Amino acid sequence: MAKVKVTLTKSVIGKPQTQRDTVKALGLNKMHKTVEHEDTPQFRGQVAKVAHLVTVEEN
């Protein structure tokens, strides 16, 4: 499967707890941190939930 890089570009301060939990589940805990994940439907669902907070880069 393809790898996808996700970067936290906006703060989770003031966001609902469900969005904070989703960002944490993606492995993002600091601003501008980048993690790499497999491109799966479950991963795409998580990214869609917090799309306004992250930037996605496909390799």
Backbone atoms as SQL, in Angstrom:
CREATE TABLE atoms (id INTEGER PRIMARY KEY, chain TEXT, resi INTEGER, resn TEXT, atom TEXT, x REAL, y REAL, z REAL);
INSERT INTO atoms VALUES
  (1, 'A', 1, 'MET', 'N', 0.829, -1.182, 0.000),
  (2, 'A', 1, 'MET', 'CA', 0.000, 0.000, 0.000),
  (3, 'A', 1, 'MET', 'C', 0.875, 1.249, 0.000),
  (4, 'A', 2, 'ALA', 'N', 0.266, 2.321, -0.399),
  (5, 'A', 2, 'ALA', 'CA', 0.980, 3.588, -0.478),
  (6, 'A', 2, 'ALA', 'C', 1.123, 4.207, 0.905),
  (7, 'A', 3, 'LYS', 'N', 2.168, 4.970, 1.065),
  (8, 'A', 3, 'LYS', 'CA', 2.403, 5.697, 2.303),
  (9, 'A', 3, 'LYS', 'C', 1.891, 7.119, 2.145),
  (10, 'A', 4, 'VAL', 'N', 1.381, 7.670, 3.237),
  (11, 'A', 4, 'VAL', 'CA', 0.855, 9.033, 3.239),
  (12, 'A', 4, 'VAL', 'C', 1.457, 9.760, 4.429),
  (13, 'A', 5, 'LYS', 'N', 1.930, 10.988, 4.208),
  (14, 'A', 5, 'LYS', 'CA', 2.477, 11.804, 5.285),
  (15, 'A', 5, 'LYS', 'C', 1.415, 12.794, 5.751),
  (16, 'A', 6, 'VAL', 'N', 1.254, 12.897, 7.064),
  (17, 'A', 6, 'VAL', 'CA', 0.275, 13.807, 7.653),
  (18, 'A', 6, 'VAL', 'C', 1.014, 14.737, 8.595),
  (19, 'A', 7, 'THR', 'N', 0.749, 16.039, 8.483),
  (20, 'A', 7, 'THR', 'CA', 1.383, 17.051, 9.317),
  (21, 'A', 7, 'THR', 'C', 0.314, 17.855, 10.037),
  (22, 'A', 8, 'LEU', 'N', 0.493, 18.055, 11.340),
  (23, 'A', 8, 'LEU', 'CA', -0.430, 18.882, 12.121),
  (24, 'A', 8, 'LEU', 'C', -0.067, 20.338, 11.869),
  (25, 'A', 9, 'THR', 'N', -0.968, 21.091, 11.224),
  (26, 'A', 9, 'THR', 'CA', -0.666, 22.469, 10.840),
  (27, 'A', 9, 'THR', 'C', -1.419, 23.499, 11.661),
  (28, 'A', 10, 'LYS', 'N', -2.475, 23.075, 12.363),
  (29, 'A', 10, 'LYS', 'CA', -3.231, 24.001, 13.213),
  (30, 'A', 10, 'LYS', 'C', -3.372, 23.396, 14.598),
  (31, 'A', 11, 'SER', 'N', -3.498, 24.239, 15.587),
  (32, 'A', 11, 'SER', 'CA', -3.584, 23.806, 16.971),
  (33, 'A', 11, 'SER', 'C', -4.926, 23.160, 17.284),
  (34, 'A', 12, 'VAL', 'N', -4.911, 22.263, 18.263),
  (35, 'A', 12, 'VAL', 'CA', -6.142, 21.629, 18.716),
  (36, 'A', 12, 'VAL', 'C', -6.753, 22.363, 19.908),
  (37, 'A', 13, 'ILE', 'N', -6.149, 23.470, 20.304),
  (38, 'A', 13, 'ILE', 'CA', -6.687, 24.252, 21.416),
  (39, 'A', 13, 'ILE', 'C', -8.070, 24.764, 21.040),
  (40, 'A', 14, 'GLY', 'N', -9.032, 24.535, 21.915),
  (41, 'A', 14, 'GLY', 'CA', -10.396, 24.988, 21.683),
  (42, 'A', 14, 'GLY', 'C', -11.223, 24.087, 20.781),
  (43, 'A', 15, 'LYS', 'N', -10.655, 22.989, 20.338),
  (44, 'A', 15, 'LYS', 'CA', -11.384, 22.051, 19.480),
  (45, 'A', 15, 'LYS', 'C', -12.090, 21.006, 20.346),
  (46, 'A', 16, 'PRO', 'N', -13.145, 20.358, 19.832),
  (47, 'A', 16, 'PRO', 'CA', -13.847, 19.322, 20.597),
  (48, 'A', 16, 'PRO', 'C', -12.924, 18.154, 20.950),
  (49, 'A', 17, 'GLN', 'N', -13.258, 17.477, 22.048),
  (50, 'A', 17, 'GLN', 'CA', -12.425, 16.381, 22.531),
  (51, 'A', 17, 'GLN', 'C', -12.298, 15.257, 21.500),
  (52, 'A', 18, 'THR', 'N', -13.330, 15.022, 20.717),
  (53, 'A', 18, 'THR', 'CA', -13.256, 13.952, 19.720),
  (54, 'A', 18, 'THR', 'C', -12.188, 14.256, 18.671),
  (55, 'A', 19, 'GLN', 'N', -12.056, 15.520, 18.286),
  (56, 'A', 19, 'GLN', 'CA', -11.030, 15.900, 17.320),
  (57, 'A', 19, 'GLN', 'C', -9.644, 15.809, 17.946),
  (58, 'A', 20, 'ARG', 'N', -9.516, 16.190, 19.199),
  (59, 'A', 20, 'ARG', 'CA', -8.232, 16.068, 19.899),
  (60, 'A', 20, 'ARG', 'C', -7.800, 14.611, 19.968),
  (61, 'A', 21, 'ASP', 'N', -8.756, 13.731, 20.279),
  (62, 'A', 21, 'ASP', 'CA', -8.459, 12.301, 20.365),
  (63, 'A', 21, 'ASP', 'C', -8.055, 11.727, 19.014),
  (64, 'A', 22, 'THR', 'N', -8.687, 12.182, 17.952),
  (65, 'A', 22, 'THR', 'CA', -8.355, 11.709, 16.617),
  (66, 'A', 22, 'THR', 'C', -6.940, 12.128, 16.226),
  (67, 'A', 23, 'VAL', 'N', -6.576, 13.372, 16.512),
  (68, 'A', 23, 'VAL', 'CA', -5.218, 13.852, 16.222),
  (69, 'A', 23, 'VAL', 'C', -4.202, 13.039, 17.002),
  (70, 'A', 24, 'LYS', 'N', -4.497, 12.755, 18.256),
  (71, 'A', 24, 'LYS', 'CA', -3.587, 11.956, 19.080),
  (72, 'A', 24, 'LYS', 'C', -3.462, 10.532, 18.534),
  (73, 'A', 25, 'ALA', 'N', -4.585, 9.968, 18.079),
  (74, 'A', 25, 'ALA', 'CA', -4.579, 8.614, 17.523),
  (75, 'A', 25, 'ALA', 'C', -3.747, 8.534, 16.239),
  (76, 'A', 26, 'LEU', 'N', -3.674, 9.638, 15.518),
  (77, 'A', 26, 'LEU', 'CA', -2.844, 9.686, 14.310),
  (78, 'A', 26, 'LEU', 'C', -1.354, 9.778, 14.643),
  (79, 'A', 27, 'GLY', 'N', -1.033, 10.009, 15.916),
  (80, 'A', 27, 'GLY', 'CA', 0.365, 10.105, 16.329),
  (81, 'A', 27, 'GLY', 'C', 0.897, 11.515, 16.288),
  (82, 'A', 28, 'LEU', 'N', 0.010, 12.487, 16.236),
  (83, 'A', 28, 'LEU', 'CA', 0.424, 13.886, 16.172),
  (84, 'A', 28, 'LEU', 'C', 0.194, 14.522, 17.536),
  (85, 'A', 29, 'ASN', 'N', 1.270, 14.994, 18.157),
  (86, 'A', 29, 'ASN', 'CA', 1.131, 15.598, 19.463),
  (87, 'A', 29, 'ASN', 'C', 1.714, 17.005, 19.542),
  (88, 'A', 30, 'LYS', 'N', 2.414, 17.444, 18.526),
  (89, 'A', 30, 'LYS', 'CA', 2.987, 18.785, 18.498),
  (90, 'A', 30, 'LYS', 'C', 2.728, 19.416, 17.137),
  (91, 'A', 31, 'MET', 'N', 2.700, 20.724, 17.120),
  (92, 'A', 31, 'MET', 'CA', 2.520, 21.454, 15.868),
  (93, 'A', 31, 'MET', 'C', 3.672, 21.142, 14.911),
  (94, 'A', 32, 'HIS', 'N', 3.356, 21.002, 13.653),
  (95, 'A', 32, 'HIS', 'CA', 4.316, 20.784, 12.563),
  (96, 'A', 32, 'HIS', 'C', 5.029, 19.438, 12.651),
  (97, 'A', 33, 'LYS', 'N', 4.505, 18.518, 13.450),
  (98, 'A', 33, 'LYS', 'CA', 5.048, 17.168, 13.478),
  (99, 'A', 33, 'LYS', 'C', 4.458, 16.392, 12.309),
  (100, 'A', 34, 'THR', 'N', 5.275, 15.573, 11.664),
  (101, 'A', 34, 'THR', 'CA', 4.846, 14.784, 10.524),
  (102, 'A', 34, 'THR', 'C', 4.984, 13.307, 10.847),
  (103, 'A', 35, 'VAL', 'N', 3.964, 12.542, 10.502),
  (104, 'A', 35, 'VAL', 'CA', 3.997, 11.094, 10.662),
  (105, 'A', 35, 'VAL', 'C', 3.606, 10.454, 9.337),
  (106, 'A', 36, 'GLU', 'N', 4.014, 9.211, 9.170),
  (107, 'A', 36, 'GLU', 'CA', 3.738, 8.487, 7.938),
  (108, 'A', 36, 'GLU', 'C', 2.868, 7.277, 8.254),
  (109, 'A', 37, 'HIS', 'N', 1.792, 7.104, 7.487),
  (110, 'A', 37, 'HIS', 'CA', 0.849, 6.008, 7.695),
  (111, 'A', 37, 'HIS', 'C', 0.567, 5.313, 6.378),
  (112, 'A', 38, 'GLU', 'N', 0.071, 4.067, 6.490),
  (113, 'A', 38, 'GLU', 'CA', -0.429, 3.346, 5.326),
  (114, 'A', 38, 'GLU', 'C', -1.756, 3.984, 4.911),
  (115, 'A', 39, 'ASP', 'N', -2.028, 4.006, 3.619),
  (116, 'A', 39, 'ASP', 'CA', -3.255, 4.588, 3.103),
  (117, 'A', 39, 'ASP', 'C', -4.371, 3.539, 3.144),
  (118, 'A', 40, 'THR', 'N', -5.167, 3.560, 4.217),
  (119, 'A', 40, 'THR', 'CA', -6.281, 2.632, 4.383),
  (120, 'A', 40, 'THR', 'C', -7.580, 3.416, 4.529),
  (121, 'A', 41, 'PRO', 'N', -8.718, 2.775, 4.345),
  (122, 'A', 41, 'PRO', 'CA', -9.990, 3.476, 4.527),
  (123, 'A', 41, 'PRO', 'C', -10.172, 4.021, 5.949),
  (124, 'A', 42, 'GLN', 'N', -9.687, 3.283, 6.957),
  (125, 'A', 42, 'GLN', 'CA', -9.787, 3.746, 8.337),
  (126, 'A', 42, 'GLN', 'C', -8.964, 5.012, 8.539),
  (127, 'A', 43, 'PHE', 'N', -7.782, 5.035, 7.979),
  (128, 'A', 43, 'PHE', 'CA', -6.911, 6.201, 8.079),
  (129, 'A', 43, 'PHE', 'C', -7.544, 7.393, 7.373),
  (130, 'A', 44, 'ARG', 'N', -8.114, 7.173, 6.195),
  (131, 'A', 44, 'ARG', 'CA', -8.761, 8.260, 5.444),
  (132, 'A', 44, 'ARG', 'C', -9.934, 8.849, 6.225),
  (133, 'A', 45, 'GLY', 'N', -10.665, 8.009, 6.958),
  (134, 'A', 45, 'GLY', 'CA', -11.766, 8.490, 7.773),
  (135, 'A', 45, 'GLY', 'C', -11.294, 9.383, 8.901),
  (136, 'A', 46, 'GLN', 'N', -10.187, 8.999, 9.526),
  (137, 'A', 46, 'GLN', 'CA', -9.620, 9.826, 10.593),
  (138, 'A', 46, 'GLN', 'C', -9.166, 11.165, 10.038),
  (139, 'A', 47, 'VAL', 'N', -8.501, 11.146, 8.905),
  (140, 'A', 47, 'VAL', 'CA', -8.001, 12.387, 8.307),
  (141, 'A', 47, 'VAL', 'C', -9.165, 13.288, 7.895),
  (142, 'A', 48, 'ALA', 'N', -10.235, 12.703, 7.391),
  (143, 'A', 48, 'ALA', 'CA', -11.393, 13.498, 6.984),
  (144, 'A', 48, 'ALA', 'C', -12.016, 14.217, 8.175),
  (145, 'A', 49, 'LYS', 'N', -11.972, 13.591, 9.332),
  (146, 'A', 49, 'LYS', 'CA', -12.557, 14.174, 10.544),
  (147, 'A', 49, 'LYS', 'C', -11.789, 15.411, 11.002),
  (148, 'A', 50, 'VAL', 'N', -10.476, 15.439, 10.779),
  (149, 'A', 50, 'VAL', 'CA', -9.650, 16.568, 11.230),
  (150, 'A', 50, 'VAL', 'C', -8.936, 17.239, 10.047),
  (151, 'A', 51, 'ALA', 'N', -9.561, 17.213, 8.882),
  (152, 'A', 51, 'ALA', 'CA', -8.931, 17.749, 7.670),
  (153, 'A', 51, 'ALA', 'C', -8.594, 19.222, 7.796),
  (154, 'A', 52, 'HIS', 'N', -9.347, 19.962, 8.609),
  (155, 'A', 52, 'HIS', 'CA', -9.101, 21.381, 8.788),
  (156, 'A', 52, 'HIS', 'C', -7.895, 21.655, 9.686),
  (157, 'A', 53, 'LEU', 'N', -7.335, 20.617, 10.319),
  (158, 'A', 53, 'LEU', 'CA', -6.198, 20.778, 11.216),
  (159, 'A', 53, 'LEU', 'C', -4.903, 20.212, 10.648),
  (160, 'A', 54, 'VAL', 'N', -4.995, 19.380, 9.637),
  (161, 'A', 54, 'VAL', 'CA', -3.815, 18.677, 9.120),
  (162, 'A', 54, 'VAL', 'C', -3.608, 18.932, 7.630),
  (163, 'A', 55, 'THR', 'N', -2.393, 18.655, 7.206),
  (164, 'A', 55, 'THR', 'CA', -2.042, 18.676, 5.790),
  (165, 'A', 55, 'THR', 'C', -1.606, 17.270, 5.395),
  (166, 'A', 56, 'VAL', 'N', -2.122, 16.782, 4.276),
  (167, 'A', 56, 'VAL', 'CA', -1.826, 15.426, 3.818),
  (168, 'A', 56, 'VAL', 'C', -0.977, 15.500, 2.566),
  (169, 'A', 57, 'GLU', 'N', 0.103, 14.715, 2.554),
  (170, 'A', 57, 'GLU', 'CA', 0.996, 14.664, 1.383),
  (171, 'A', 57, 'GLU', 'C', 1.124, 13.203, 0.963),
  (172, 'A', 58, 'GLU', 'N', 0.698, 12.921, -0.251),
  (173, 'A', 58, 'GLU', 'CA', 0.783, 11.559, -0.756),
  (174, 'A', 58, 'GLU', 'C', 2.107, 11.340, -1.470),
  (175, 'A', 59, 'ASN', 'N', 2.700, 10.183, -1.239),
  (176, 'A', 59, 'ASN', 'CA', 3.995, 9.861, -1.877),
  (177, 'A', 59, 'ASN', 'C', 3.782, 9.068, -3.121);
